[in-house]
Structure formats: structure tokens, C-alpha cells
Amino acid sequence: MKTAILTVGTEILFGQIVNTNAAWISQQLQNMGYDVMYHYSVGDNPGRLKELIHFAFHDCDLILTTGGLGPTQDDLTKEVIAEAMGDTIVENKECMEVLMSHFEKHGYKFTPNNLKQAYMPSRATVLPNDAGSAPGFAMEKDGKMIIAMPGPPREMTRMFEKQVKPLLEAKQDSVIYYRLIRTFGLGESMMETELLPLIDGQTDPTIATYAKEGECSLRVASKRPTREEAMAAVDEMTDKVTEIIGKYIYSYDDEDLINVVAKLLLEKNITISSAESCTGGKFAAALCEIPGISAVFERGIVTYSNRAKMEELGVKEETLTAYGAVSPETAEEMVRGLAAKTGSDLCISVTGIAGPGGGSEAKPVGLAYIGLSYKGDVKVVKHMRASSGGRKWTQNSVLLSMLYQVYELIK
Amino acid sequence: MKTAILTVGTEILFGQIVNTNAAWISQQLQNMGYDVMYHYSVGDNPGRLKELIHFAFHDCDLILTTGGLGPTQDDLTKEVIAEAMGDTIVENKECMEVLMSHFEKHGYKFTPNNLKQAYMPSRATVLPNDAGSAPGFAMEKDGKMIIAMPGPPREMTRMFEKQVKPLLEAKQDSVIYYRLIRTFGLGESMMETELLPLIDGQTDPTIATYAKEGECSLRVASKRPTREEAMAAVDEMTDKVTEIIGKYIYSYDDEDLINVVAKLLLEKNITISSAESCTGGKFAAALCEIPGISAVFERGIVTYSNRAKMEELGVKEETLTAYGAVSPETAEEMVRGLAAKTGSDLCISVTGIAGPGGGSEAKPVGLAYIGLSYKGDVKVVKHMRASSGGRKWTQNSVLLSMLYQVYELIK
């Protein structure tokens, strides 16, 4: 089904925010077999918004909008859609009740403009908002459909997954089944070259590669009359892919490396502690985003200064002087100190040059040493990934390497 | 001048890349006083591209495009623009010379499809590409102007700054000046209610509010014949805003709270250490993303287990038993222990319920206690922000509170 994504908000046109909503929705629709033909962004202007809706419908059968559903005066998406679809806005009892209880629950003060959120087009199917106060809605007319969702990504993604996806899946006449296979340590063009025999001339299942910050993913998709047929085709192709690049694959279900690692730690009940320098706590923070991780994560120490490395982990002053803070020797003493202190099954340390300053020819920005202690074995792994992506990018790249090292140890 | 930004590329519609080009160009145009009315994205499809150009010109006088200027078969932007502007493509001698020398210089192999890049609409003004092989161009017809730039951000931004900006500045008759004011602790509808006397009926300067994860921003903008007049109008309005909601404002220049805090710590040379439980290292990691922070950040400890709280910070077992890990008493002992251990000027601790499990009526998810030790004074602040946003959201909300507490102490 030909689809347009219409994101509403002056902050997009001002360039104050990057339009991640359009990209995210596109990915979801693509995976479901919907063809995204256009992205449009427009400000909170009723005339232009209405014109765009008409323009989009001349070529597309489905429009997904985000933004402009809030309580303030410039939130006009609902009113404009109602008008464009030949409907009127009325008070919606269900919305009113949800709204009132939302405000009560959070102890927010109810201002008169909030009432606006309890009004809906009379023919609309209301889509409840689990993560905020503005509900979304769907409505149809003459075979054309429009689905309106709130702008904040957190609210929109939840609404899409819980309400919009099932609604769109029900409209499909064939079924798309796909797998997103995640790999680490293999570049996109290298992956494409290796898989060329499978990709070339292939119409179904299709294989597509995607590069993502320091990683590479692979999408194997099939569109068939039934789910069973599509699954069988994808599984067969997945086996062929695994034969060629299996050693780089860490997930067949589009799981983030952090989730794969956390699940393994929890399943195998492996306790873990971390000592970080250049990543500044990102490893600990990433693990601690996983619910229930307290069962295995004991502690993390951000030994940013040399003093902290010595006091907290027993790194020797001579080592720091002779080899420097960024050295395999320091990484090893860090992880040995951490293991002695915590007794955790697995200990990991890291020290590196996050940049933008502090690099040299011998120790450039992007260099890091990762220390690992597991069941009595200690080793240090060198990570080097030069980049012009800046400090945050470099830290995230080191973090991915740390996670992959843990994965390799405990998989 | 009313402007549309038209980004061309199937990878945008697939959601494979986020459209940062549109946001970046918008910011530039906004700052120059051009009104961006639309963002459009479309695939490499000549029919749709041509229709969009006609649609955009019915409301706008200027279109900026990115993408589709490369050598491959599906790069069609140049051809479609020429057709839409009633022109034809001819070989351009200047482009041919530049192209040949580009290939020679980089030692690339010249394939026949590269020749495509030496062809241009006959009336086009060529915009050389300093960072790649595909030149851009500008052309006018009947008072409408179109400027085509390449898609890769590095090539596009350089071309914009060096060629497009001067070209557009020469067409200006007014100037826009604006401020982005950041606040903490005030919801969007509450802010709008408070500022209603200023917002109502206001045409210039304009005031707009924006909600962002747990924070709220305000944009005050004015469009006047000269920069001086616009600045004066914005400054006057900023004073009025400050009179009403001044106590919530932490930046008048759209700075993130983390940057404001880091800058203050560095400027005032205040050393800092952290002890985190529920945020799992996010506070340390956020600070460590700032270049040069090693001058003041001494260490961070993620005391996730009770054992770590006792061993690392000297929290008493009796305290944990009597009041629980999430209590003002534990937060206070954590921060006192950290201060004694590190001697940092400012120490911060946090313990809370990140969820989704572990909450109770007395201690619900979203509750946290933040301990602060600064110049000998110790205090504990209660944070409570119920939310259905999930664990990560709750952690980020606690992180913002921690940063704001530090800001309040050292501002």
C-alpha cells in the first residue's frame, strides 16, 4: 500500500530537532511490506497541512502523521484531519476519562487547554497513549486511511507498536516475514561481497545490508501468501547466510548486543563488575538499563583519574609512569585489581583515548585496551578504531567492543 | 522568502538513514531569515520528483534539493529539475575539466557513467564541489529559484557554506534573530499558561514552547530589517519572560543542562565525584562525554549491590536494614562516604527505584534520593517522577534532576 509519512511541527522546519520519527516509522512500514513514497514535514499551519493531506492522498492510500496532538493552541493536526476527512470534532467521553485519571495519577495541575485533548473527530477510532496524555486516532474515508500519532518519539513508538502495527497488519493481503540478523566485526561492503552469490538475482527472499554505528545488519525478508511459507523461505535463506558469515553473527532477532550480553549473564548467572576510564561509566550504565540486572551486576568503578586507578584498583604508580594510563599493562592491573576486590565471575576494564585531545602518533584517539578476567584467566585485547565521529562516537565504539569481548567469552 | 527543502534518496524513505540534511539546512536558512515551509523527501523517481517540484513552487519561491546528483543510473535530480524548469541538459566544459582533474588527482578509474556528472542544465550556475565529484547548481525561472546540492552531508554542508550561503544572503531584505531558552521543572502547558499574556496576540517577536524529555524550551524570535533591531526586540521580550519564569531558566543559548553544568565545574574548577545506584553510571558517563572533564571529574562509583555500598562508601548495614537501600539515610551515608574517600569539592550520590519491578506503594518506581555534599554542607533531595516511560526514561529523569541539583549548588 502506497504510504506517506507526514510529520507536523515547527521545530522540525526550524531544524531544532532531527526528524527521527519519519525514519523510524519508515523502517517499521518497510518491514511490514508497506511502500513509503514520501516524507513530508510541515509546521503547525492548518492551511498547508490540509493541502499536503490532499496532495498526499492523490498518490497514496495511507498517511501516518506525528505531532500536533498536544494541548496548546498551535496543536492543530486533529482539527485539520477532521476537516480534510469531512468530519467534525466532538467531545470523546472515553478520552475525557483517561485524561482526567492521567492527571490525577501524576498529580499534574489540570489547565483548561488540556481539555482539548479529550476532543476527537466523531468517526475516529481512538488510539490510547500509554506514555503521555495526547491520544492518537485512525480514520478512513473512501478507501483512504489516516493515522495520527503524537510527536514525542517515546509516545509515538509505543503507540505504533501496540496499536498501529496490529491495525496495519490486518489490512495486508500477503504476509511479510523477515529476520534482522546482527553482526559485529564485518564491514558493509565486505559483507555484501561475501554474500553476493546469495544477493545476485534474488527476488524472494530479499537480502539487504545496513551499516549502523560500528556494526552491520542484514535483513532477510519474504513476502508470501501465508506466514508459514514466508517463514520457511526466510529460514532456508538464513541457513545459507549462516554458512558464509556465521562467525560474525550475534543475533538472529535484531537484538542489541547489550541485550544479548545481559541475557547470557542472567541465564548463566555470571556475576560481573567493571572498571572504566575512557568510557566514563557507559558500560555500567548500558548494563544497568536492563531490568533485573542487579542479580548479576555487582559494581562499576569509573577510575577517571590516575589517583582513582591506584586507590580503587591497586594500579601501581610505576606502571602508570612507565607505560602510561593507556597501555595493556594498566588495563591488566585494573582488571586484576577489580577481580581481587569484587570476586565477580567476570571483570572487565578499559582504558583508552576518547579524544578529541590527548592523542599521539603512538597512541592515537580511538585506541583502547580492554582487560578481561574470567574464571581465573586474564587477557587484554587491543581496540583501535580511528574516526572523525568525535568523542561520543569513539566512546560508543569502545563500548561495543567491550560488549563483544564479553559476548565471545560467555556465549 | 518561502522555502522548501527537498531531499532525494530511497535510503531516506526506507528509514536507513535519518534525514539530518533537512534539519541542518533548515537551521542555516532559519538563521538567515528564510522561512522554511516544507520538508519533502522522495525516492529516485522522476515522476514524483517532478510533481513535488511543481507542488512546492505553487507556495514557495525557493527550493533547495539534496541528493541524486551522482553518476549512477538512478541519480536523476538534475534531469528532472532541468525539465521542470523548461531547460535541457548539455555538456558543461568547466564541469568536464574539474571532473577529469578530480579523477586524476585521486587516481580513481574513470567509468563512462562518471561522464554524466559533466552535464548540466544549459542555464544553470554551476556550484563546484570541494569535497566530492558531483557539482551542484542553481537556476532561476519566473522569479522561482532552485538550488541542487549533493546528498552526502560533508559535501552538502561545504557547498552550502561556501557557495549557497553567499548566493542567498545577496537576496535578503530582512534578518531573523532568535534565542532558545531552556528551563527545568516546568511543564509545557503550565509554561504556556504562565506566559499567555506575552504569547496572546503577539506577532513579533514570536514566542513558542517546546516539550523535550523532562524539560521545556522556549523560542523567542524576531524578524526585522536589521540584525540590531531584531536583537533588541528579542532581548526586550526575553526580559519579560525572565520576569515571569526566570527561576526555571538555566540557559538562554539552547545549551544542554549537562553542558551548562560541565562548563560551570570547569570554569570554577570544582572537583567532583559521583556514587550511583539506580542510574547505574549515567551521571558519570554524561560528564565524561564532555572533552576536558578530566580536569575536574575524579571518579565515579556504581554501587549497585548493597555490598558495594558498604565496601566502597561505608554505608552501614544497620542503615540498609532499617531504612532500605532507597532512603534518604542511605543516600546521605553514600555521599558522606564518597566525600571522605575522594575529598572532591562536590560529591553526589543517588539511590532510587528505576523499575519496572521493585516498586511499592511507599517507594514507587520513579522515587530517588539525591545526596549532595558541597563545601562541607550535606543535604538529601527527594526526586519523584512517576512515569510509564520505562526504566531508561526513569533513569534519564533522575539524571536530569541530579544535574539540576548540581547546577543549583554551583551556579
Interface residues (C-beta under 8 A of the other chain):
Chain A: T10 E11 I12 L13 F14 G15 Q16 I17 V18 N19 T20 A22 A23 W24 I25 S26 Q27 Q28 Q30 V36 M37 Y38 H39 Y40 S41 V42 G43 N45 R48 E51 L52 F55 D59 G70 P71 T72 Q73 D74 K105 H106 Y108 K109 T111 N113 N114 D130 A131 P152 R154 Y210 S274 E276 T279 G280 G281 K282 F283 A284 A285 L287 C288 E289 P291 G292 S294 F297 E298 R299 G300 I301 V302 T303 Y304 S305 R307 A308 E311 E312 K341 T342 A354 G355 P356 G357 R391 K392 Q395
Chain B: I12 L13 F14 G15 Q16 I17 V18 N19 T20 A22 A23 W24 I25 S26 Q27 Q28 L29 Q30 V36 M37 Y38 H39 Y40 S41 V42 G43 R48 E51 L52 F55 D59 L180 G187 E188 S189 M190 E192 T193 I199 A208 T209 Y210 A211 E213 R219 S274 E276 T279 G280 G281 K282 F283 A284 A285 L287 C288 E289 P291 G292 S294 F297 E298 R299 G300 I301 V302 T303 Y304 S305 R307 A308 E311 E312 K341 T342 A354 G355 P356 G357 A386 S387 S388 G389 R391 K392 W393 Q395
